[in-house]
């Protein structure tokens, strides 16, 4: 069998939510909670996409240089980077992405 149970079920083509790494998703939610406490819960939706691109790069570069934890939040740079990518994906999905190069 497939390792996803012994009973036959026709899941082919369906999203496999059960393989999502929930511990890592929770880290992104921690970043969002930190942001909500600091700026307000829904304010992230009003920020221009290029600012999230810049923030993503700052966190990614800090991580590449060996810095694991953001000094301001105490959360990992990769969690911040993933959060920024999530925001950019949300904006792109709403056709709110600002200028491409």
Jmol script that loads the backbone (N, CA, C; Angstrom):
load data "model"
ATOM      1  N   UNK A   1       0.833  -1.189   0.000  1.00  0.00           N
ATOM      2  CA  UNK A   1       0.000   0.000   0.000  1.00  0.00           C
ATOM      3  C   UNK A   1       0.872   1.245   0.000  1.00  0.00           C
ATOM      4  N   UNK A   2       0.249   2.359  -0.060  1.00  0.00           N
ATOM      5  CA  UNK A   2       0.940   3.630  -0.203  1.00  0.00           C
ATOM      6  C   UNK A   2       1.502   4.181   1.096  1.00  0.00           C
ATOM      7  N   UNK A   3       1.187   3.589   2.245  1.00  0.00           N
ATOM      8  CA  UNK A   3       1.630   4.154   3.504  1.00  0.00           C
ATOM      9  C   UNK A   3       0.664   5.196   4.045  1.00  0.00           C
ATOM     10  N   UNK A   4      -0.403   5.479   3.337  1.00  0.00           N
ATOM     11  CA  UNK A   4      -1.386   6.475   3.765  1.00  0.00           C
ATOM     12  C   UNK A   4      -2.652   5.787   4.263  1.00  0.00           C
ATOM     13  N   UNK A   5      -2.497   4.563   4.761  1.00  0.00           N
ATOM     14  CA  UNK A   5      -3.649   3.825   5.278  1.00  0.00           C
ATOM     15  C   UNK A   5      -3.870   2.563   4.472  1.00  0.00           C
ATOM     16  N   UNK A   6      -4.561   1.628   5.053  1.00  0.00           N
ATOM     17  CA  UNK A   6      -4.786   0.340   4.401  1.00  0.00           C
ATOM     18  C   UNK A   6      -6.068   0.291   3.598  1.00  0.00           C
ATOM     19  N   UNK A   7      -6.965   1.195   3.824  1.00  0.00           N
ATOM     20  CA  UNK A   7      -8.250   1.169   3.122  1.00  0.00           C
ATOM     21  C   UNK A   7      -8.116   1.874   1.778  1.00  0.00           C
ATOM     22  N   UNK A   8      -8.826   1.360   0.820  1.00  0.00           N
ATOM     23  CA  UNK A   8      -8.795   1.960  -0.509  1.00  0.00           C
ATOM     24  C   UNK A   8      -9.621   3.241  -0.508  1.00  0.00           C
ATOM     25  N   UNK A   9      -9.009   4.304  -0.992  1.00  0.00           N
ATOM     26  CA  UNK A   9      -9.688   5.593  -1.083  1.00  0.00           C
ATOM     27  C   UNK A   9      -9.200   6.255  -2.356  1.00  0.00           C
ATOM     28  N   UNK A  10     -10.079   6.898  -3.053  1.00  0.00           N
ATOM     29  CA  UNK A  10      -9.728   7.512  -4.323  1.00  0.00           C
ATOM     30  C   UNK A  10      -9.310   8.966  -4.106  1.00  0.00           C
ATOM     31  N   UNK A  11      -8.044   9.147  -3.682  1.00  0.00           N
ATOM     32  CA  UNK A  11      -7.497  10.468  -3.385  1.00  0.00           C
ATOM     33  C   UNK A  11      -6.672  11.036  -4.534  1.00  0.00           C
ATOM     34  N   UNK A  12      -6.408  10.223  -5.525  1.00  0.00           N
ATOM     35  CA  UNK A  12      -5.513  10.673  -6.593  1.00  0.00           C
ATOM     36  C   UNK A  12      -5.970  12.020  -7.156  1.00  0.00           C
ATOM     37  N   UNK A  13      -5.038  12.941  -7.252  1.00  0.00           N
ATOM     38  CA  UNK A  13      -5.339  14.252  -7.788  1.00  0.00           C
ATOM     39  C   UNK A  13      -5.823  15.246  -6.742  1.00  0.00           C
ATOM     40  N   UNK A  14      -6.015  14.784  -5.507  1.00  0.00           N
ATOM     41  CA  UNK A  14      -6.451  15.682  -4.437  1.00  0.00           C
ATOM     42  C   UNK A  14      -5.220  16.228  -3.709  1.00  0.00           C
ATOM     43  N   UNK A  15      -5.376  17.404  -3.151  1.00  0.00           N
ATOM     44  CA  UNK A  15      -4.279  18.002  -2.397  1.00  0.00           C
ATOM     45  C   UNK A  15      -3.944  17.147  -1.184  1.00  0.00           C
ATOM     46  N   UNK A  16      -2.657  16.943  -0.935  1.00  0.00           N
ATOM     47  CA  UNK A  16      -2.185  16.084   0.150  1.00  0.00           C
ATOM     48  C   UNK A  16      -1.807  16.935   1.369  1.00  0.00           C
ATOM     49  N   UNK A  17      -2.804  17.482   2.028  1.00  0.00           N
ATOM     50  CA  UNK A  17      -2.593  18.348   3.191  1.00  0.00           C
ATOM     51  C   UNK A  17      -1.852  17.629   4.301  1.00  0.00           C
ATOM     52  N   UNK A  18      -1.959  16.338   4.368  1.00  0.00           N
ATOM     53  CA  UNK A  18      -1.338  15.579   5.453  1.00  0.00           C
ATOM     54  C   UNK A  18       0.182  15.518   5.358  1.00  0.00           C
ATOM     55  N   UNK A  19       0.765  15.952   4.254  1.00  0.00           N
ATOM     56  CA  UNK A  19       2.225  15.939   4.142  1.00  0.00           C
ATOM     57  C   UNK A  19       2.839  17.319   4.404  1.00  0.00           C
ATOM     58  N   UNK A  20       2.011  18.293   4.719  1.00  0.00           N
ATOM     59  CA  UNK A  20       2.483  19.637   5.028  1.00  0.00           C
ATOM     60  C   UNK A  20       3.275  19.623   6.340  1.00  0.00           C
ATOM     61  N   UNK A  21       4.466  20.244   6.378  1.00  0.00           N
ATOM     62  CA  UNK A  21       5.253  20.259   7.617  1.00  0.00           C
ATOM     63  C   UNK A  21       4.690  21.291   8.603  1.00  0.00           C
ATOM     64  N   UNK A  22       3.762  20.857   9.427  1.00  0.00           N
ATOM     65  CA  UNK A  22       3.017  21.761  10.304  1.00  0.00           C
ATOM     66  C   UNK A  22       3.905  22.529  11.278  1.00  0.00           C
ATOM     67  N   UNK A  23       4.987  21.921  11.738  1.00  0.00           N
ATOM     68  CA  UNK A  23       5.879  22.640  12.656  1.00  0.00           C
ATOM     69  C   UNK A  23       6.481  23.872  11.982  1.00  0.00           C
ATOM     70  N   UNK A  24       6.838  23.749  10.705  1.00  0.00           N
ATOM     71  CA  UNK A  24       7.398  24.882   9.986  1.00  0.00           C
ATOM     72  C   UNK A  24       6.321  25.912   9.646  1.00  0.00           C
ATOM     73  N   UNK A  25       5.136  25.460   9.313  1.00  0.00           N
ATOM     74  CA  UNK A  25       4.023  26.382   9.070  1.00  0.00           C
ATOM     75  C   UNK A  25       3.747  27.184  10.338  1.00  0.00           C
ATOM     76  N   UNK A  26       3.823  26.511  11.475  1.00  0.00           N
ATOM     77  CA  UNK A  26       3.603  27.193  12.750  1.00  0.00           C
ATOM     78  C   UNK A  26       4.630  28.307  12.955  1.00  0.00           C
ATOM     79  N   UNK A  27       5.858  28.108  12.501  1.00  0.00           N
ATOM     80  CA  UNK A  27       6.893  29.146  12.611  1.00  0.00           C
ATOM     81  C   UNK A  27       6.510  30.387  11.808  1.00  0.00           C
ATOM     82  N   UNK A  28       5.899  30.200  10.644  1.00  0.00           N
ATOM     83  CA  UNK A  28       5.425  31.328   9.842  1.00  0.00           C
ATOM     84  C   UNK A  28       4.284  32.035  10.574  1.00  0.00           C
ATOM     85  N   UNK A  29       3.409  31.265  11.190  1.00  0.00           N
ATOM     86  CA  UNK A  29       2.307  31.853  11.964  1.00  0.00           C
ATOM     87  C   UNK A  29       2.866  32.642  13.151  1.00  0.00           C
ATOM     88  N   UNK A  30       3.956  32.178  13.743  1.00  0.00           N
ATOM     89  CA  UNK A  30       4.594  32.932  14.819  1.00  0.00           C
ATOM     90  C   UNK A  30       5.079  34.298  14.309  1.00  0.00           C
ATOM     91  N   UNK A  31       5.660  34.324  13.114  1.00  0.00           N
ATOM     92  CA  UNK A  31       6.084  35.595  12.516  1.00  0.00           C
ATOM     93  C   UNK A  31       4.873  36.493  12.292  1.00  0.00           C
ATOM     94  N   UNK A  32       3.794  35.925  11.765  1.00  0.00           N
ATOM     95  CA  UNK A  32       2.593  36.716  11.518  1.00  0.00           C
ATOM     96  C   UNK A  32       1.999  37.240  12.822  1.00  0.00           C
ATOM     97  N   UNK A  33       2.041  36.431  13.874  1.00  0.00           N
ATOM     98  CA  UNK A  33       1.539  36.862  15.180  1.00  0.00           C
ATOM     99  C   UNK A  33       2.398  37.996  15.728  1.00  0.00           C
ATOM    100  N   UNK A  34       3.700  37.881  15.580  1.00  0.00           N
ATOM    101  CA  UNK A  34       4.614  38.960  15.996  1.00  0.00           C
ATOM    102  C   UNK A  34       4.270  40.250  15.244  1.00  0.00           C
ATOM    103  N   UNK A  35       4.077  40.139  13.935  1.00  0.00           N
ATOM    104  CA  UNK A  35       3.709  41.303  13.126  1.00  0.00           C
ATOM    105  C   UNK A  35       2.364  41.879  13.519  1.00  0.00           C
ATOM    106  N   UNK A  36       1.410  41.025  13.811  1.00  0.00           N
ATOM    107  CA  UNK A  36       0.078  41.486  14.221  1.00  0.00           C
ATOM    108  C   UNK A  36       0.149  42.229  15.548  1.00  0.00           C
ATOM    109  N   UNK A  37       0.946  41.714  16.473  1.00  0.00           N
ATOM    110  CA  UNK A  37       1.116  42.385  17.765  1.00  0.00           C
ATOM    111  C   UNK A  37       1.796  43.740  17.605  1.00  0.00           C
ATOM    112  N   UNK A  38       2.719  43.814  16.670  1.00  0.00           N
ATOM    113  CA  UNK A  38       3.515  45.030  16.477  1.00  0.00           C
ATOM    114  C   UNK A  38       2.791  46.081  15.627  1.00  0.00           C
ATOM    115  N   UNK A  39       2.109  45.627  14.559  1.00  0.00           N
ATOM    116  CA  UNK A  39       1.544  46.557  13.571  1.00  0.00           C
ATOM    117  C   UNK A  39       0.023  46.487  13.432  1.00  0.00           C
ATOM    118  N   UNK A  40      -0.586  45.389  13.872  1.00  0.00           N
ATOM    119  CA  UNK A  40      -2.013  45.161  13.655  1.00  0.00           C
ATOM    120  C   UNK A  40      -2.197  43.923  12.785  1.00  0.00           C
ATOM    121  N   UNK A  41      -3.287  43.211  12.992  1.00  0.00           N
ATOM    122  CA  UNK A  41      -3.489  41.900  12.367  1.00  0.00           C
ATOM    123  C   UNK A  41      -3.597  41.915  10.846  1.00  0.00           C
ATOM    124  N   UNK A  42      -4.213  42.905  10.284  1.00  0.00           N
ATOM    125  CA  UNK A  42      -4.461  42.886   8.839  1.00  0.00           C
ATOM    126  C   UNK A  42      -3.638  43.922   8.067  1.00  0.00           C
ATOM    127  N   UNK A  43      -2.764  44.625   8.742  1.00  0.00           N
ATOM    128  CA  UNK A  43      -2.015  45.693   8.064  1.00  0.00           C
ATOM    129  C   UNK A  43      -1.058  45.172   6.998  1.00  0.00           C
ATOM    130  N   UNK A  44      -0.668  43.912   7.083  1.00  0.00           N
ATOM    131  CA  UNK A  44       0.251  43.370   6.089  1.00  0.00           C
ATOM    132  C   UNK A  44      -0.348  43.424   4.683  1.00  0.00           C
ATOM    133  N   UNK A  45      -1.667  43.458   4.599  1.00  0.00           N
ATOM    134  CA  UNK A  45      -2.340  43.486   3.294  1.00  0.00           C
ATOM    135  C   UNK A  45      -2.232  44.846   2.613  1.00  0.00           C
ATOM    136  N   UNK A  46      -1.795  45.866   3.330  1.00  0.00           N
ATOM    137  CA  UNK A  46      -1.739  47.224   2.784  1.00  0.00           C
ATOM    138  C   UNK A  46      -0.328  47.654   2.397  1.00  0.00           C
ATOM    139  N   UNK A  47       0.633  46.773   2.564  1.00  0.00           N
ATOM    140  CA  UNK A  47       2.034  47.099   2.257  1.00  0.00           C
ATOM    141  C   UNK A  47       2.317  46.764   0.794  1.00  0.00           C
ATOM    142  N   UNK A  48       3.081  47.603   0.120  1.00  0.00           N
ATOM    143  CA  UNK A  48       3.425  47.368  -1.281  1.00  0.00           C
ATOM    144  C   UNK A  48       4.336  46.145  -1.415  1.00  0.00           C
ATOM    145  N   UNK A  49       4.115  45.362  -2.440  1.00  0.00           N
ATOM    146  CA  UNK A  49       4.871  44.144  -2.684  1.00  0.00           C
ATOM    147  C   UNK A  49       6.389  44.351  -2.710  1.00  0.00           C
ATOM    148  N   UNK A  50       6.912  45.435  -3.308  1.00  0.00           N
ATOM    149  CA  UNK A  50       8.377  45.596  -3.308  1.00  0.00           C
ATOM    150  C   UNK A  50       8.981  45.644  -1.904  1.00  0.00           C
ATOM    151  N   UNK A  51       8.239  46.108  -0.938  1.00  0.00           N
ATOM    152  CA  UNK A  51       8.743  46.124   0.435  1.00  0.00           C
ATOM    153  C   UNK A  51       8.876  44.703   0.968  1.00  0.00           C
ATOM    154  N   UNK A  52       7.963  43.824   0.578  1.00  0.00           N
ATOM    155  CA  UNK A  52       8.076  42.430   0.995  1.00  0.00           C
ATOM    156  C   UNK A  52       9.216  41.732   0.261  1.00  0.00           C
ATOM    157  N   UNK A  53       9.443  42.117  -0.977  1.00  0.00           N
ATOM    158  CA  UNK A  53      10.583  41.558  -1.710  1.00  0.00           C
ATOM    159  C   UNK A  53      11.884  41.946  -1.019  1.00  0.00           C
ATOM    160  N   UNK A  54      12.001  43.204  -0.616  1.00  0.00           N
ATOM    161  CA  UNK A  54      13.203  43.680   0.077  1.00  0.00           C
ATOM    162  C   UNK A  54      13.352  42.990   1.431  1.00  0.00           C
ATOM    163  N   UNK A  55      12.255  42.851   2.165  1.00  0.00           N
ATOM    164  CA  UNK A  55      12.306  42.186   3.468  1.00  0.00           C
ATOM    165  C   UNK A  55      12.690  40.719   3.308  1.00  0.00           C
ATOM    166  N   UNK A  56      12.122  40.069   2.292  1.00  0.00           N
ATOM    167  CA  UNK A  56      12.498  38.682   2.013  1.00  0.00           C
ATOM    168  C   UNK A  56      14.001  38.582   1.799  1.00  0.00           C
ATOM    169  N   UNK A  57      14.556  39.455   0.967  1.00  0.00           N
ATOM    170  CA  UNK A  57      15.981  39.408   0.663  1.00  0.00           C
ATOM    171  C   UNK A  57      16.830  39.681   1.908  1.00  0.00           C
ATOM    172  N   UNK A  58      16.429  40.639   2.733  1.00  0.00           N
ATOM    173  CA  UNK A  58      17.187  40.909   3.965  1.00  0.00           C
ATOM    174  C   UNK A  58      17.256  39.674   4.850  1.00  0.00           C
ATOM    175  N   UNK A  59      16.128  39.005   5.034  1.00  0.00           N
ATOM    176  CA  UNK A  59      16.113  37.809   5.878  1.00  0.00           C
ATOM    177  C   UNK A  59      16.869  36.657   5.228  1.00  0.00           C
ATOM    178  N   UNK A  60      16.722  36.501   3.932  1.00  0.00           N
ATOM    179  CA  UNK A  60      17.416  35.411   3.234  1.00  0.00           C
ATOM    180  C   UNK A  60      18.927  35.626   3.268  1.00  0.00           C
ATOM    181  N   UNK A  61      19.366  36.837   3.004  1.00  0.00           N
ATOM    182  CA  UNK A  61      20.805  37.135   3.002  1.00  0.00           C
ATOM    183  C   UNK A  61      21.383  36.975   4.409  1.00  0.00           C
ATOM    184  N   UNK A  62      20.648  37.423   5.422  1.00  0.00           N
ATOM    185  CA  UNK A  62      21.117  37.243   6.802  1.00  0.00           C
ATOM    186  C   UNK A  62      21.299  35.749   7.096  1.00  0.00           C
ATOM    187  N   UNK A  63      20.335  34.946   6.658  1.00  0.00           N
ATOM    188  CA  UNK A  63      20.431  33.499   6.848  1.00  0.00           C
ATOM    189  C   UNK A  63      21.623  32.916   6.085  1.00  0.00           C
ATOM    190  N   UNK A  64      21.807  33.352   4.836  1.00  0.00           N
ATOM    191  CA  UNK A  64      22.931  32.866   4.023  1.00  0.00           C
ATOM    192  C   UNK A  64      24.274  33.211   4.676  1.00  0.00           C
ATOM    193  N   UNK A  65      24.325  34.333   5.384  1.00  0.00           N
ATOM    194  CA  UNK A  65      25.553  34.750   6.062  1.00  0.00           C
ATOM    195  C   UNK A  65      25.747  34.031   7.397  1.00  0.00           C
ATOM    196  N   UNK A  66      24.810  33.166   7.758  1.00  0.00           N
ATOM    197  CA  UNK A  66      24.962  32.367   8.962  1.00  0.00           C
ATOM    198  C   UNK A  66      24.174  32.849  10.169  1.00  0.00           C
ATOM    199  N   UNK A  67      23.430  33.926  10.022  1.00  0.00           N
ATOM    200  CA  UNK A  67      22.611  34.428  11.130  1.00  0.00           C
ATOM    201  C   UNK A  67      21.269  33.707  11.088  1.00  0.00           C
ATOM    202  N   UNK A  68      20.974  32.953  12.100  1.00  0.00           N
ATOM    203  CA  UNK A  68      19.757  32.135  12.090  1.00  0.00           C
ATOM    204  C   UNK A  68      18.533  32.872  12.620  1.00  0.00           C
ATOM    205  N   UNK A  69      18.730  33.751  13.616  1.00  0.00           N
ATOM    206  CA  UNK A  69      17.602  34.352  14.331  1.00  0.00           C
ATOM    207  C   UNK A  69      17.584  35.861  14.128  1.00  0.00           C
ATOM    208  N   UNK A  70      16.406  36.399  13.838  1.00  0.00           N
ATOM    209  CA  UNK A  70      16.191  37.836  13.717  1.00  0.00           C
ATOM    210  C   UNK A  70      16.256  38.471  15.107  1.00  0.00           C
ATOM    211  N   UNK A  71      17.092  39.507  15.250  1.00  0.00           N
ATOM    212  CA  UNK A  71      17.302  40.141  16.559  1.00  0.00           C
ATOM    213  C   UNK A  71      16.031  40.803  17.082  1.00  0.00           C
ATOM    214  N   UNK A  72      15.220  41.371  16.221  1.00  0.00           N
ATOM    215  CA  UNK A  72      14.015  42.084  16.650  1.00  0.00           C
ATOM    216  C   UNK A  72      12.950  41.137  17.189  1.00  0.00           C
ATOM    217  N   UNK A  73      12.679  40.069  16.458  1.00  0.00           N
ATOM    218  CA  UNK A  73      11.559  39.184  16.809  1.00  0.00           C
ATOM    219  C   UNK A  73      11.976  37.976  17.632  1.00  0.00           C
ATOM    220  N   UNK A  74      13.239  37.575  17.518  1.00  0.00           N
ATOM    221  CA  UNK A  74      13.678  36.341  18.155  1.00  0.00           C
ATOM    222  C   UNK A  74      13.251  35.100  17.385  1.00  0.00           C
ATOM    223  N   UNK A  75      12.719  35.303  16.181  1.00  0.00           N
ATOM    224  CA  UNK A  75      12.260  34.208  15.324  1.00  0.00           C
ATOM    225  C   UNK A  75      13.260  34.020  14.187  1.00  0.00           C
ATOM    226  N   UNK A  76      13.202  32.879  13.549  1.00  0.00           N
ATOM    227  CA  UNK A  76      14.214  32.586  12.529  1.00  0.00           C
ATOM    228  C   UNK A  76      14.046  33.447  11.275  1.00  0.00           C
ATOM    229  N   UNK A  77      15.191  33.719  10.654  1.00  0.00           N
ATOM    230  CA  UNK A  77      15.165  34.471   9.400  1.00  0.00           C
ATOM    231  C   UNK A  77      14.414  33.716   8.311  1.00  0.00           C
ATOM    232  N   UNK A  78      14.556  32.389   8.285  1.00  0.00           N
ATOM    233  CA  UNK A  78      13.833  31.621   7.258  1.00  0.00           C
ATOM    234  C   UNK A  78      12.329  31.706   7.463  1.00  0.00           C
ATOM    235  N   UNK A  79      11.875  31.753   8.707  1.00  0.00           N
ATOM    236  CA  UNK A  79      10.441  31.919   8.968  1.00  0.00           C
ATOM    237  C   UNK A  79       9.962  33.274   8.473  1.00  0.00           C
ATOM    238  N   UNK A  80      10.759  34.305   8.700  1.00  0.00           N
ATOM    239  CA  UNK A  80      10.424  35.633   8.186  1.00  0.00           C
ATOM    240  C   UNK A  80      10.418  35.634   6.657  1.00  0.00           C
ATOM    241  N   UNK A  81      11.421  35.001   6.054  1.00  0.00           N
ATOM    242  CA  UNK A  81      11.498  34.945   4.595  1.00  0.00           C
ATOM    243  C   UNK A  81      10.274  34.226   4.021  1.00  0.00           C
ATOM    244  N   UNK A  82       9.901  33.103   4.624  1.00  0.00           N
ATOM    245  CA  UNK A  82       8.724  32.354   4.158  1.00  0.00           C
ATOM    246  C   UNK A  82       7.459  33.190   4.298  1.00  0.00           C
ATOM    247  N   UNK A  83       7.358  33.933   5.368  1.00  0.00           N
ATOM    248  CA  UNK A  83       6.201  34.798   5.578  1.00  0.00           C
ATOM    249  C   UNK A  83       6.116  35.859   4.483  1.00  0.00           C
ATOM    250  N   UNK A  84       7.249  36.473   4.164  1.00  0.00           N
ATOM    251  CA  UNK A  84       7.262  37.476   3.104  1.00  0.00           C
ATOM    252  C   UNK A  84       6.880  36.880   1.756  1.00  0.00           C
ATOM    253  N   UNK A  85       7.356  35.675   1.476  1.00  0.00           N
ATOM    254  CA  UNK A  85       6.963  35.004   0.231  1.00  0.00           C
ATOM    255  C   UNK A  85       5.463  34.715   0.220  1.00  0.00           C
ATOM    256  N   UNK A  86       4.925  34.305   1.346  1.00  0.00           N
ATOM    257  CA  UNK A  86       3.488  34.057   1.445  1.00  0.00           C
ATOM    258  C   UNK A  86       2.698  35.326   1.147  1.00  0.00           C
ATOM    259  N   UNK A  87       3.135  36.450   1.699  1.00  0.00           N
ATOM    260  CA  UNK A  87       2.473  37.722   1.428  1.00  0.00           C
ATOM    261  C   UNK A  87       2.553  38.069  -0.053  1.00  0.00           C
ATOM    262  N   UNK A  88       3.717  37.864  -0.660  1.00  0.00           N
ATOM    263  CA  UNK A  88       3.879  38.149  -2.084  1.00  0.00           C
ATOM    264  C   UNK A  88       2.982  37.247  -2.928  1.00  0.00           C
ATOM    265  N   UNK A  89       2.861  35.982  -2.541  1.00  0.00           N
ATOM    266  CA  UNK A  89       1.977  35.058  -3.256  1.00  0.00           C
ATOM    267  C   UNK A  89       0.525  35.510  -3.138  1.00  0.00           C
ATOM    268  N   UNK A  90       0.131  35.951  -1.949  1.00  0.00           N
ATOM    269  CA  UNK A  90      -1.229  36.437  -1.736  1.00  0.00           C
ATOM    270  C   UNK A  90      -1.498  37.628  -2.639  1.00  0.00           C
ATOM    271  N   UNK A  91      -0.551  38.554  -2.692  1.00  0.00           N
ATOM    272  CA  UNK A  91      -0.731  39.751  -3.526  1.00  0.00           C
ATOM    273  C   UNK A  91      -0.779  39.390  -5.005  1.00  0.00           C
ATOM    274  N   UNK A  92       0.085  38.489  -5.421  1.00  0.00           N
ATOM    275  CA  UNK A  92       0.083  38.064  -6.817  1.00  0.00           C
ATOM    276  C   UNK A  92      -1.247  37.398  -7.167  1.00  0.00           C
ATOM    277  N   UNK A  93      -1.774  36.621  -6.255  1.00  0.00           N
ATOM    278  CA  UNK A  93      -3.058  35.961  -6.476  1.00  0.00           C
ATOM    279  C   UNK A  93      -4.206  36.947  -6.621  1.00  0.00           C
ATOM    280  N   UNK A  94      -4.040  38.115  -6.039  1.00  0.00           N
ATOM    281  CA  UNK A  94      -5.056  39.159  -6.148  1.00  0.00           C
ATOM    282  C   UNK A  94      -4.689  40.166  -7.244  1.00  0.00           C
ATOM    283  N   UNK A  95      -3.686  39.851  -8.032  1.00  0.00           N
ATOM    284  CA  UNK A  95      -3.188  40.724  -9.105  1.00  0.00           C
ATOM    285  C   UNK A  95      -2.762  42.086  -8.560  1.00  0.00           C
ATOM    286  N   UNK A  96      -2.181  42.086  -7.363  1.00  0.00           N
ATOM    287  CA  UNK A  96      -1.724  43.321  -6.751  1.00  0.00           C
ATOM    288  C   UNK A  96      -0.218  43.462  -6.772  1.00  0.00           C
ATOM    289  N   UNK A  97       0.439  42.586  -7.538  1.00  0.00           N
ATOM    290  CA  UNK A  97       1.896  42.662  -7.595  1.00  0.00           C
ATOM    291  C   UNK A  97       2.275  43.949  -8.287  1.00  0.00           C
ATOM    292  N   UNK A  98       3.169  44.679  -7.662  1.00  0.00           N
ATOM    293  CA  UNK A  98       3.626  45.916  -8.260  1.00  0.00           C
ATOM    294  C   UNK A  98       4.804  45.635  -9.168  1.00  0.00           C
ATOM    295  N   UNK A  99       5.264  46.635  -9.906  1.00  0.00           N
ATOM    296  CA  UNK A  99       6.068  46.474 -11.119  1.00  0.00           C
ATOM    297  C   UNK A  99       7.113  45.377 -11.126  1.00  0.00           C
ATOM    298  N   UNK A 100       7.123  44.659 -12.236  1.00  0.00           N
ATOM    299  CA  UNK A 100       8.160  43.660 -12.457  1.00  0.00           C
ATOM    300  C   UNK A 100       9.287  44.329 -13.226  1.00  0.00           C
ATOM    301  N   UNK A 101      10.428  43.728 -13.124  1.00  0.00           N
ATOM    302  CA  UNK A 101      11.614  44.323 -13.792  1.00  0.00           C
ATOM    303  C   UNK A 101      11.836  43.716 -15.131  1.00  0.00           C
TER     304      UNK A 101
END
end "model"
wireframe off; spacefill off
backbone 0.3
color backbone group
